[in-house]
Amino acid sequence: MFRHWKGLLAAGLAALVGGTACWARFGETSRLVLRREEVALPAARPFAIALFSDIHLGRNGGAQLLRRVAALIDAQQPDLVVFAGDFFDAYRRDQELLDLDELAAILAEIEAPFGKYAVWGNHDRGGGAHRVYGELMERGGFILLQNQAVALPDLGLVLGGLDDALLGRPDFSLSLEGEELRVLVAHEPGPAAEQVPGAHLILSGHTHGGQLGLPLVRDLLLPPGSGSYAKGSYPLGKGRSLQVTSGVGVTKVPARLFDPPEVVLLQIVPGQKSPS
């Protein structure tokens, strides 16, 4: 009798592990969810930012994935769209799988009345992608911010973007001075949160939420540059906050668990004093 129950238990555990692995590989990665956050900031008016990141197009996703992301963003009718880097996974390896004309056309279909902006990710700097990423984003209607800031007076906003912290040359002294709301986009959250004190809000990706969002395991799987930030909203003190998206795609391990692909819609509402 004991051997019988032991065998049933082993079979049940094997089925559970196998089912979980299949879900992580095929189920979770095929999802795409919208995460909504309301953020109180010293804004002149309410507006919405659609934030997406880490698509990692290549052998684990191509034009069809990007088209789903674009459709989800457009359905929200955001005022501003921000891409936080890592459009490609390993471009040199996967370039035969990707039609740049098609990808640029899909990006161009995304609408935002106050503009579309992007920054470099480490996978856009590495793997051969640096040769095509800037031109692709420009063709798709995105302004690539590389240690630059732009004023968006109709939103009462100064928007800055840093170069990638791992493979680029970020300028952490980038000036975001002014009375306006100050938002910074940086692919890796750790260095930006620690070294750029002037932004009310920092928007980042890179972490994939650990990709396998299991207790104790997630922190071990965060890539360099993540700092102590995995996913979601983090108060940084003195009226500052950080928003990290776990992104859309996968890299290295083609699986996600308790961490579905996401687009983040940030509803900015007036209601917080400037950082002191």
N, C-alpha and C positions, 0 to 999 in steps of 0.2 A: 504493500500500500504506500509506504514512504517513497519508494522509487517511482511509483506512478505519479504522485503529487510533485515530486522533484522534477520529473520529466515535463509535466504540464507547466510548472513554473518557469523552467528554462525555455520552453517553447513560447510561453507568453512574453517573457522578457525579450526574446529574439524578435518576436513579431512587433513589440513596442519599439525596439531600437530600429528595426528595419523600416517601420512605418514612419517614424520620426525622421529618419534619414531621407526617405523619399519625399516627405513633405518639405523638408528644408531644401532639397535639391530642385524639386519641380513645383511644389505648391506655393510656398512662401515667395520664391523668386518671381513667380508669374503675377503676383498681386501688385497693385498700385493704389495706394491710399492717399487721401487728402488729410493732412493734419492742420487744424486751424488753431491759431494762437492770437489772443488779443494782447497787445502790448501798449501800455500807457507811457507816453513819452512827451517831452515838451514840443509837441507838434502844433503847427499853425492851423491844421485842419485834419480831419480823418482821411485816411487813404489806405490802400491795400498793396502789399508787396507779395508777389509770388516768388518763392525761393526754391530752386532745385539745384542738384549737384550730383557729381559722381555717377554719370550714366555709364561710363566704362564701355563704350561701344566697341565691338569686335566680335570675337567668337562666342561670347555669351549674350549678345544682343546687338541689334542693328536698327535699320530704319523703322521697322514696325514698333520697336520699343520707344524710339524717339517720337513717333507719331502719336502714341498713346499719351506720352507726357505732354506734348503740345496741346492735344485735345483737352486734357484735364485742366491745364493752365487756362486755356481760352474760355472754358466753361465758367471759370470764376470771375472773369472780366476784371483782372487786377489793374491798378493804375501803373504799376511798375513791375518789371520782371528782372530778377537777378539770378545769374548762373554762377555758382561758386567753384567751378573748376572740375577737372578730370572728365572731359568729354570722351576721350579715348581710353582704352585699356593699355594696349601695346600696339601702337599704330604700325610700326615696321613689320611686325608679325602678322597683323590682321588686315593690312591695307587692301588686299585683293578681295576681301569680304565686304568692303565699304565703298559706296558710291557717294563721293563728296558732293556732287551736284544735287543728288536726291536729299542728302542731309541738310545742305544749305537751304533748299527749297522748303523743307519742313520747318526749320528754324524761322524762316521768313514769314511763315504763316502765323506765328505767335504774335498776338497783338497786345500792345500796352501804350496807352496814350501819352505817358510821360517817359517812355523809353525802355530799352532793354540793355542790360549791362552784364559784363562777365569779367572774370579774372582767370589767371593761369592756375592750373593745378599741377602737381608733380608729374602726373602721367601725361599732361600736355607738354611739359618741358622735356620729358624723357621719352625713350622708346621711339624716337623719330617723329613724334607728333609736332614738335616745334616748327617744322617746315610748313605745316598746313593749318594749324589751329587758328592762328590770328586771322588769316585770310578767310577761313571758313566762317568764323564768327561774324566777321564784317559782312560777308555775303548774306548771312542770315539776319542782318539788321541789328546785331549786338555791338555795342561799343565796348572794346576791351580796355579795361583800366589797369595800367601797369605802373604802380606807384604814382597814381594821378587822382585828382579830385575834380568833380564837376558840380556846379551849382544848378539846382533845379528850383528856381524861384517860385514857380507855380505851386510847388508842394512845400515851400519853405524848408528846403532840404539841401544839405551838402553831402554828396555821395563820393566816398573814396574807395579805391581798390588797390590792394598790395600785390606785388609779384609773389610767386610761390616761395615759401620759406625753406623748402628742402632743396630744390634744384635751381631756383631763381635767385634774384637779388632784391629782396624786399627792403623798402625804405621805411623803417619803423618811425622815422621822424616826420612822415608825411603830414603836412599841415591840414587840419580840418577846422581851422579857426573860424569863428563867426558866431552870431547870435542864433543862426538857424539850427534846426535839428541836424545832428551829425551822425551819419551811418557809414560804417566801414565794412567792406567785403574782403575777406582773407580766406584762402582755401583751408589752411591749417588753423584751428582755433587756439592752440596753446600759445604760440609766440605772440599772436595778435592781442590776446586777452592780457598777457603779461606786460607788453611793451608799448601799447598804444593807449594812453590814458584819455585822449580827448574825444573819443567817440561815445555817443549815447548808446548806440546799438552796434554790435559786431555780428555779421552774418558769415557763417562758415559751413563747411562740409567735411570731407576727408575721412572722418572716423568710421563711416558705415555703421555707426552705432555698435561697433564691435563685430557686426555682421551676424554673429551668433549671440543673441542677447540673453545668455544664461547667467544667473547669479554667479559671481566670482570669476566666471570665465570671460565675460565681456571685457573687463579691464585689462586682462592679459592679452587680448587680441587687438587692442587699439593700436594703430600704427604710430610711428614716431611723428611728433608734431601735434598730437591730439591733446597733450597735457592731461588734465584730469577730467576732460569733457568728452562725453560719449554721444549724447543726443538730447535735444530739448532746449529748454530755456534755463539760463544760469545767471543769477544776479552777481555782478562784479563789484558792487559797492559804489557809493557816491553817485547814485543815479544812473549807473551804467549796467548794461546787460549784454549777454551773449546768447545768440540763437544758433544751434547746431542742427543741421539736418543729417539724417543717416543716409540720404542719397537714394539713388534709383537702381544702380547696377551692382555688380559683384566683381571682385578681383581675387586672384590666387585660388581661393576655394569657391566654386560656383554654387554657393548655398547661403541661405539666410534662415534664421530661426528666431521667433518672437521679435522680429525686426523687419517688417515688410518694407518694400520700396515705397518712397513717399515723395510727395510734393507738399511744401509748407505754404500756407496762406497766412500772412501776418496782417492782422487788422490793427493798424496804428491809430490810436485814439489820443487826443490831447488830455494831459492829466498828470504830468510829472515834471518836477523842476530839473534844471540843467545840472550836470555834475559839478561839484565844487572843486 
